């Protein structure tokens, strides 16, 4: 029950009584989480953004975008923000190359 003594169950699909704000508060929380995750990925995974730009059809706009993403990648590498991704990529590549005893190397 809310402070007014009225249940919010009829107003939202939630099976529990929600405090004032209801669905709006949930949307704000979700939007904030998405924003934080996006900023984190922008800072630590510039390699993916640069790779995406390089794969697009060439045009004047995409040339500018590709230049911008390459600059952002260089900046994150200088700041050291690309380090965790580079480390994880190295671990993944070593695991990918691992073979059982007597197993032939994988062909590329």
C-alpha positions in Angstrom: 0.0 0.0 0.0 1.1 3.5 -0.7 1.1 6.3 1.9 -2.4 7.3 0.7 -3.6 3.8 1.6 -4.3 3.0 -2.1 -2.7 0.1 -3.8 -0.7 0.6 -7.0 -1.3 -2.9 -8.2 -4.1 -1.8 -10.5 -1.9 0.9 -12.1 1.2 -1.2 -12.9 1.9 -4.8 -13.8 4.0 -5.3 -10.7 2.9 -7.9 -8.3 4.1 -5.8 -5.3 3.0 -2.4 -4.0 5.3 0.2 -5.3 6.2 3.5 -3.6 5.1 6.7 -5.2 6.5 7.2 -8.6 5.7 3.7 -9.8 6.7 3.0 -13.4 8.3 6.4 -13.9 10.9 5.8 -11.2 11.7 2.4 -12.8 12.2 4.0 -16.2 14.6 6.6 -14.7 16.6 3.9 -13.0 16.7 1.9 -16.2 17.7 4.9 -18.3 20.5 5.7 -15.8 21.8 2.2 -15.9 21.8 2.2 -19.7 23.6 5.6 -19.7 26.3 4.4 -17.3 26.9 1.1 -19.3 27.1 3.0 -22.6 29.6 5.5 -21.2 31.7 2.6 -19.7 31.7 0.8 -23.1 32.5 4.0 -25.0 35.5 4.5 -22.7 36.8 0.9 -22.5 35.8 -0.7 -25.8 36.7 1.9 -28.4 38.2 -0.9 -30.5 34.7 -2.2 -31.3 33.4 1.2 -32.3 36.4 1.7 -34.6 35.9 -1.7 -36.1 32.2 -1.0 -36.7 33.1 2.3 -38.5 35.7 0.5 -40.7 33.1 -2.0 -41.9 30.6 0.5 -43.1 30.1 1.5 -46.8 32.6 4.3 -47.7 31.1 7.7 -47.9 32.1 11.2 -46.9 30.2 10.9 -43.6 31.7 7.5 -42.8 35.2 8.7 -43.6 34.7 11.5 -40.9 33.2 8.9 -38.5 36.1 6.5 -39.1 38.6 9.3 -38.5 36.8 10.2 -35.3 36.7 6.6 -34.0 40.4 6.1 -34.8 41.2 9.2 -32.8 39.0 8.1 -29.9 40.8 4.7 -30.0 44.2 6.4 -29.9 43.0 8.6 -27.0 41.7 5.7 -24.9 44.9 3.8 -25.5 47.0 6.8 -24.4 44.8 7.1 -21.2 45.2 3.4 -20.5 41.4 2.8 -20.6 41.9 0.2 -23.4 44.1 -1.9 -21.1 41.4 -4.2 -19.6 40.0 -5.0 -23.0 43.4 -5.7 -24.5 44.2 -8.0 -21.5 40.9 -9.9 -21.9 41.4 -10.1 -25.7 44.9 -11.6 -25.1 43.4 -14.2 -22.6 40.7 -15.1 -25.2 43.3 -15.5 -28.0 45.5 -17.8 -25.8 42.5 -19.9 -24.9 41.5 -20.0 -28.5 44.9 -21.3 -29.5 45.1 -23.9 -26.7 45.1 -27.5 -27.8 44.9 -30.9 -26.1 48.1 -33.0 -26.1 48.6 -34.4 -29.6 46.0 -32.2 -31.2 47.0 -30.4 -34.4 47.0 -26.6 -34.5 43.8 -25.0 -35.9 43.9 -23.8 -39.5 43.1 -20.1 -39.9 
